[in-house]
Amino acid sequence: MSAPVIVRYSDIVPTPWKNGRGITRNLFDDADAAGEWTWRVSIAEITGTQPYSPYPGVRRGQVALGPGAVDLRIGGRERVLEEEAVIFFDGEDAVDATPRASGFLDLNVMARRDRWTGAVEIVDGPGRVSADAGIVVLVALGDTASVDGDGLRRLDGVMLEPTASATLTGRFVVAALARN
């Protein structure tokens, strides 16, 4: 069984969105040498009203990290995503986001529908989490979190590969990816 892989949010270099309208920090993905991925977990900064980049064939999960809520327009329908709420939509959907406070962040879990099924939930430790046959990404929601005794700061990420498990304390977003 492999040890959890930890990525410190403060060490991640921001990159532009595919449409150039925002920035994101990529926590984990399965990108090949050409940069093509079938799944990805990232944290995006949203400033003002911004259209999301289209990702045909991808199922997207979003968790509002705040501060505050974000107003979403998904395929012409209005939605309010409160802090720590989760929503899923297709990468083909036209999406615009307007945060209600400055400094707004969201966690994105993106997976190609033909390869992966994704699930996202918020959990409070202490507890144990297992990747079983898929991949699990944990994102700390506070500065007092830990995984297997390794201290984490808010938005640090931990990846568990298939069959790995870990003990966690604190509050986390848990993104589980299972192969189709």
N, C-alpha and C positions, 0 to 999 in steps of 0.2 A: 504494500500500500504506500502510495507516495504522500509526502508531506504537503500540507496546504501551501499554495503560492500566494504571497502577500504583495500587494501593490499599494504604495503610499500615495494618496491623492495629491499631496503637495509636491510629489516628484514628477507628476504627469505633465508633459508639455501639451498645451492646447493646440488643436488643429482646426482648420475651418470646416464648416459643414460642406456637404457635397454641393449645395446651391450657393455657398459663399456668404450666406446671410447671418451666420452665427458661428460660435465655436463650441467644440466638444472636447472632452478628455476621455480617451479610450481606456477603460480598465482592462478588459480581456476580450479576445476574439480568437478565431481559428484561421486568421488570414494566412494566405500562402505568400510566396516571394513576390508575386505581382500585386499583393494587397487585396486580393479577392477573398471574401469571407462568406461563411454560411451562417454564422451566429456572431453576435457582438453585444457587449454590455458597456455602456458609456454614460457619462454625465455631461449634459449640455447646459450652457448658460443661455437664458432667454432675456433679451433686453428689448422692450417695446413690442409691438406687434410684428411677428415674424412668421413667414410661411415655412413649413417643414419641407425638407428635401423628399422627393418621391423615392420609394424603394419597391418597385414592382416585384411581386412574388414573396414579399417579406411580411411576416406578422410582427407588429410592433406592440410592445408593452411599455407603458410609461408610468412612473411613480413621481408625483409632485414632491419635491424635496424642500420647497419653500425658499425664502420665507413667504408665507401666505399661500393663496390659491392662484390658479391660472385659468383664464377663460379660453376654452378651445372651441374652434369651429371645425368640425370633422364632417366632410362631405355635405356642407351646408347646414348641419345641425349644431346648435349651441350646446355646450357642456361646460360645467364648472368642475374643475378637479381640485378638491381641497387638499391641503398638505397631508402627505402620506397616503393619499388615495391612489388607486391603481386603475388604469384603463387600458384596453387592448383595441387596436384598429389595424386595418390593412395598409401596407406601404403604398398602395395605389390611391388611397384616400387623400383628397386635398385637405390639408390641415393648416390652420393658422392658430398661433398661440399668443395671448396677451396676458402677461403676468400682472398681478394686482400689487406687487411690491418690487422694488429694485433688488438686484442681486439674486433673482429667482433661478433655481436649478431644477432640472428634472433628470431622473435616471431612465435610460432607455435600454430595453432588452429587445433586440431585433434578431429574428431567426427566419431563415428561408423555410417557407411552409412545406416544401417538398422534402425537406431533410430533418426538420426539428419541430417539436412542440414545446412551447415555453409556458411556464407558470410563474407567477410572482405573488409573494405575500410578505407581510410585515410580521416578524416574530420577536418575542421578548424572551431572553435567556434568563436563567441558565437553562441549557438544554443541549441536545445532541442532534446533529444533522448529518445525513448520509447522502452521497451522490448516487448510490445504487449503480445503475448502468449508464447514467447520463453525466452531466456536468452541473455543478452547483456553484453559483457566485453569490457571496455574502458581501453586503455593503453596510458598514457601520453607520448607524444614525446618531451616535453620540460619542463623546470623548472618553467614555468609561467602558468601552466594549473590549472584548478579547476573544481570540480563537485559540484553543489549545494553550492558553496561558500567554500568548503573544498579545501585548497591548496594542490597541488600534485607536486612531483618532477618527473623528467624523469624516465619512466618505472614503476611508481606506477600504480597499477591496481584498477579498480572499477567494481563491478559486480552489474547489475540490474536484479532482478528476474522478472518472468512474471508479467505483468501489471504495473511494476514500470517505472518511467520516471525520468529524471534529466536534469538540465540545465548545460551546459558545456561551458568553455572558454578555448581557447588554441587549440593545435593540438593533435589529438588522432588517434590511430588505434581503429576502432570499429569492434568487432567480434560479429556477430549475429548468434545464434543457434536456429533453429526452429525444433520442433518435426515433424517427418514424419507422 
